[in-house]
Amino acid sequence: MLQERVATGKKPRHFSVNGRGNRLLVGNLDAASIMSFDVREQGLHLAPLAVTPGIPLPFFVGFC
């Protein structure tokens, strides 16, 4: 069931959730940026944290 819609940027290409499940990264192909989110309420709510611009063609994002 859809809980909410969250704008992530222009043409999201890839996303990744960290091992704890409390952070989400989204690579935006046309915006050349990566957005980060705080994952809340057991994955039912996303709160924007930051936008990192100037990353050309973010085809893959992930956590180390």
Secondary structure, 3 states (H helix, E strand, C coil): CCCCCCCCCCCEEEEEECCCCCEEEEEECCCCEEEEEEEECCCCEEEEEEEEECCCCCCCCCCC
